[in-house]
Amino acid sequence: TALKPGVHPLTDGPRTTQSMKDDVLHGLSQTPKQLPAKYLYDERGSSLFDDICTLEAYYPTRTEVQILDTHANDMAAHAGSKAALIEYGSGTSQKTHRLLKALHDPAAYVPIDIAREHLLAASERIAEAFPALPVFPVWADYTATVPMPVPAEAYTRAVAFYPGSTIGNFLPEQAIAFLQQVRTRVGASGGLLIGADLKKDPNRLRHAYNDPQGVTAAFNKNLLIRLNRELDGDFAIDQFAHEARWVPEHNRIEMHLVSQTEQTVQVAGRSFAFESGESICTEYSHKYTLEGFEALLARANWQIRATWTDPDRLFSVHYAEP
Ligand code: AVI
């Protein structure tokens, strides 16, 4: 299918199915069992995540949108004119839409996402809304080194956009490695606009990840459905329960899938035994203080130039430079 005017052909980036098998076998062999959170995002998982973002319980999305709307002009001033905006894990590109409205004559938009249909649909919506803006979708696992499809002479500054506090889904050491890779990608003249979810009342956090509608539970369990389909697994989905825990010593929410019985599961040609109550940790979501987040960025050689928060200090957005 031809893409709408303004959308350049899809750049086919690194996406590694072999490493999914290796990662799953490795993670399920660990004690405690764990799986990398990035595998939550197949097409179905990406749609379920979009649904999470609209939930009353899940405050981060609307809070960050409010911060972006309030301070977009200030953010645009930092990015300057003719910036190329590179978004890591672009999803529906809804936050980007609000940012692009404020940017001064942006040179290009480069959304990177692992869910191909999501990526193409979002790219077309952006191209339609901003006819003068070239859109260069990159279909890739952005934790790998991703190609940059825009010629360097086309823009003045590359600005990475990483909203949602997705950085919190990495362990701190991984987050630093990723932020260093982003820094290499945007170069010495580049910038980074990044969202961070702030530490708050644990009850509020637990509620956000154990929503009453059960959408987060469906998002979590979809990982098992994916393993059944893609790695020939035989997980009995209803024999695992979703649970999100606040772990204060690590400042993080952890999502788990808790085995409801003693059982053995086959996946990717191997068997794994579960005790009743034993869980697989499927995601970390770290929460930050403003100082802690600044220190994390500094360890990856990023200096924060501006910080914006909402009045209740639930969430923060930062502009940083190398
Ligand atoms: C994408 N990421 C920032 C979300 C979070 O809040 O950690 C993923 C998510 N997991 C459960 N709900 C939302």
Boltz pocket constraint, residues with backbone or C-beta under 6 A from the ligand:
constraints:
  - pocket:
      binder: B
      contacts: [[A, 52], [A, 60], [A, 163], [A, 164], [A, 165], [A, 166], [A, 167], [A, 168], [A, 169], [A, 208], [A, 209], [A, 216], [A, 283], [A, 284], [A, 285]]
      max_distance: 6.0
